[in-house]
Amino acid sequence: MEPELGVAVVGFGWMGRVHAQAYARVPHHFADARPLRLVSVADDVPGRAEAAARRYGFEESTADWRSLVGDPRVRAVSITTPNFLHREMGSAFAAAGQHIWIEKPVGLTAADARAIVGDIQVTVGFNYRHAPAVEKARGIIADGGIGTVTHARFRFLSDYAAHPDGALSWRFERARGGNGVLGDLGAHGVDLVRHLLGEIDSLVADTAIFIPERPRPTTATAGHQRAAGEPGPVENDDYFGSLLRMVSGARVTLDCSRVAVGEQNSYGFEIHGTTGALFWDFRRMGELGVGTGRSYQDEPVRTVYVGPADGDFGAFQPGAGIPLSFDDLKVIEAARFLRSVTDNQPYGPSLTDAIRAAEALDAMEQSAASGRWVTLPR
Ligand SMILES: NC(=O)c1ccc[n+]([C@@H]2O[C@H](COP(=O)([O-])OP(=O)(O)OC[C@H]3O[C@@H](n4cnc5c(N)ncnc54)[C@H](O)[C@@H]3O)[C@@H](O)[C@H]2O)c1
C-alpha cells in the first residue's frame, strides 16, 4: 500500500467543495486508491475555511494560502480560486514541487498557463472528458465507427448570467475573470473538441457583451448569486460563436453563452462522419446517440445507455441506464489525479491541454478584434 498522501484545497467556493467531496469519495469508488489525508483548506473570506474544515474533515484551515507552499505535509494541492489567482498560486506550488489539481481555465491567458512550471503532475478540471459517454464516443471515432469526421457542432450554453441582477462578481472583470465566457465555458468546449477530434488548425470567432452592467455585490460571493449594489461595467464577453478548421480537415462550430435564456447547462455535441454520427447532451449524460450503419441517407440513430464497460462507469453503478452526476465526474478526475501522482505520469487532462485550450481562446479574441481567421501556434 502506498503511503498516505497529504492534500490541501485552496479556495472554498463551489469548486473547492466539489474537490473536497471528490477526495473523500475516491476510496468509496476506487478500492485501490491511495489513502489520503485532508491536511488543510485555505480561503481568504473570514470564517469560510474554518467552516469548511469542520464540515469536510480537514485537519486545519488557514486564510493564508502561502503558508501551505512547501509544507512537507501537503504533497498535492487543489487550486479552486478565481482565474486571476491560478498563475501565482500554480507557479508557487509547482516551484515547491507540490502536485496540482487546478481548475480550468488555468489563468487568464495561455501565458498564465505556461508560467506554471515544475517537475510535478498537473491535472486540469476539464471534467466533461470523463463522462463515460464521451469516452465511448472517442473510442467509436478512433475505431472509424462513423468513418472520417467531416463536421460537428459543439455547444456550451448556459443561463447562469442571464438575470440582469446577477452579481458583478470576479467572473465579469477582466483583471480577475479574464475573457469571460471564453475561459468559463469556452475552455471546456475547446477541450472537448480537441479530446474528440484532435488539434485545431485555425479559427474565426465573434464575441459579444449583451448585459453591459450588473449590480456590484455587497457581500463576499460564491458561485452565481444575485446582488443589489451600485451598477458596474461588465468587462468580458457573454457570448462567442466560432468556426474551427481542424488539422484533420473537419469543420466545427463551437458556440458558448452565459446569458442564454432557456438553456440550463446545455452542453453537448453533434459529430458527423462520412458513414455515421454521434450525439451527446450533458443533461442526459449517460445516453449517446449513435448512428453507425452503412445506409448513408436515412441512417437510423439509436440511443445507447453507457454501462460498466464504458470509462469509469463501473466504479459507480453496476448496470447501464443508471445516471451518473456532475460530482461523479469530479470523483473520476480526483482518482486519476491521485493515480498520476503515484505513478508519476498523467492520466487526465494535463497542463498542455490547458495551454492548447487557452491558445484557442486567445486566438478567438484576436479574431473577434480583427475580423480575420487566426492560425493557432503549433
Ligand atoms: N470544472 C468546472 O466545471 C468548473 C465549474 C465552476 C468553476 N470552475 C472554475 O473553478 C474556479 C473557481 O470557481 P468557483 O465557481 O468555485 O468560484 P467561487 O467564487 O464559488 O469560489 C472561489 C473561492 O476562492 C476564494 N478565494 C478568493 N481569493 C482567495 C485567496 N487569495 N486565497 C484563498 N481563497 C481565495 C473565494 O473566497 C471563494 O471561496 C474558477 O477558475 C472557475 O473557472 C470550474
The ligand as an SDF file (V2000), in Angstrom:
LIG
                    3D

 44 48  0  0  0  0  0  0  0  0999 V2000
  -14.7380   22.4160  -13.8860 N   0  0  0  0  0  0  0  0  0  0  0  0
  -15.8920   23.0620  -13.8440 C   0  0  0  0  0  0  0  0  0  0  0  0
  -16.8970   22.5880  -14.3820 O   0  0  0  0  0  0  0  0  0  0  0  0
  -15.9480   24.3730  -13.1290 C   0  0  0  0  0  0  0  0  0  0  0  0
  -17.1860   24.8820  -12.6780 C   0  0  0  0  0  0  0  0  0  0  0  0
  -17.1750   26.1050  -11.9840 C   0  0  0  0  0  0  0  0  0  0  0  0
  -15.9970   26.8030  -11.7930 C   0  0  0  0  0  0  0  0  0  0  0  0
  -14.8310   26.2900  -12.2730 N   0  0  0  0  0  0  0  0  0  0  0  0
  -13.5570   27.0310  -12.0610 C   0  0  0  0  0  0  0  0  0  0  0  0
  -13.2160   26.9210  -10.6860 O   0  0  0  0  0  0  0  0  0  0  0  0
  -12.6130   28.1330  -10.2210 C   0  0  0  0  0  0  0  0  0  0  0  0
  -13.4100   28.6400   -9.0210 C   0  0  0  0  0  0  0  0  0  0  0  0
  -14.7470   28.8230   -9.4170 O   0  0  0  0  0  0  0  0  0  0  0  0
  -15.9340   28.7500   -8.3390 P   0  0  0  0  0  0  0  0  0  0  0  0
  -17.2020   28.7120   -9.1130 O   0  0  0  0  0  0  0  0  0  0  0  0
  -15.6630   27.7090   -7.3430 O   0  0  0  0  0  0  0  0  0  0  0  0
  -15.7510   30.2020   -7.6910 O   0  0  0  0  0  0  0  0  0  0  0  0
  -16.2940   30.7090   -6.3000 P   0  0  0  0  0  0  0  0  0  0  0  0
  -16.3500   32.1920   -6.4040 O   0  0  0  0  0  0  0  0  0  0  0  0
  -17.5130   29.9400   -5.9010 O   0  0  0  0  0  0  0  0  0  0  0  0
  -15.1290   30.2850   -5.2710 O   0  0  0  0  0  0  0  0  0  0  0  0
  -13.8480   30.8480   -5.2770 C   0  0  0  0  0  0  0  0  0  0  0  0
  -13.3260   30.7890   -3.8480 C   0  0  0  0  0  0  0  0  0  0  0  0
  -11.9500   31.2420   -3.8350 O   0  0  0  0  0  0  0  0  0  0  0  0
  -11.7940   32.0260   -2.6800 C   0  0  0  0  0  0  0  0  0  0  0  0
  -10.6410   32.9190   -2.7910 N   0  0  0  0  0  0  0  0  0  0  0  0
  -10.5360   34.0730   -3.4870 C   0  0  0  0  0  0  0  0  0  0  0  0
   -9.3260   34.6320   -3.3000 N   0  0  0  0  0  0  0  0  0  0  0  0
   -8.6400   33.8100   -2.4660 C   0  0  0  0  0  0  0  0  0  0  0  0
   -7.3360   33.8430   -1.8970 C   0  0  0  0  0  0  0  0  0  0  0  0
   -6.4720   34.8330   -2.1510 N   0  0  0  0  0  0  0  0  0  0  0  0
   -6.9630   32.8200   -1.0690 N   0  0  0  0  0  0  0  0  0  0  0  0
   -7.8210   31.7940   -0.8040 C   0  0  0  0  0  0  0  0  0  0  0  0
   -9.0710   31.7250   -1.3100 N   0  0  0  0  0  0  0  0  0  0  0  0
   -9.4710   32.7130   -2.1400 C   0  0  0  0  0  0  0  0  0  0  0  0
  -13.0960   32.7750   -2.5410 C   0  0  0  0  0  0  0  0  0  0  0  0
  -13.2910   33.3010   -1.2380 O   0  0  0  0  0  0  0  0  0  0  0  0
  -14.0990   31.6740   -2.8910 C   0  0  0  0  0  0  0  0  0  0  0  0
  -14.4940   30.9630   -1.7420 O   0  0  0  0  0  0  0  0  0  0  0  0
  -12.6070   29.0870  -11.4040 C   0  0  0  0  0  0  0  0  0  0  0  0
  -11.3560   29.0300  -12.0190 O   0  0  0  0  0  0  0  0  0  0  0  0
  -13.6700   28.5170  -12.3460 C   0  0  0  0  0  0  0  0  0  0  0  0
  -13.3920   28.7720  -13.7180 O   0  0  0  0  0  0  0  0  0  0  0  0
  -14.7790   25.1000  -12.9150 C   0  0  0  0  0  0  0  0  0  0  0  0
  1  2  1  0
  2  3  2  0
  2  4  1  0
  4  5  1  0
  4 44  2  0
  5  6  2  0
  6  7  1  0
  7  8  2  0
  8  9  1  0
  8 44  1  0
  9 10  1  0
  9 42  1  0
 10 11  1  0
 11 12  1  0
 11 40  1  0
 12 13  1  0
 13 14  1  0
 14 15  2  0
 14 16  1  0
 14 17  1  0
 17 18  1  0
 18 19  2  0
 18 20  1  0
 18 21  1  0
 21 22  1  0
 22 23  1  0
 23 24  1  0
 23 38  1  0
 24 25  1  0
 25 26  1  0
 25 36  1  0
 26 27  1  0
 26 35  1  0
 27 28  2  0
 28 29  1  0
 29 30  1  0
 29 35  2  0
 30 31  1  0
 30 32  2  0
 32 33  1  0
 33 34  2  0
 34 35  1  0
 36 37  1  0
 36 38  1  0
 38 39  1  0
 40 41  1  0
 40 42  1  0
 42 43  1  0
M  CHG  2   8   1  16  -1
M  END
$$$$
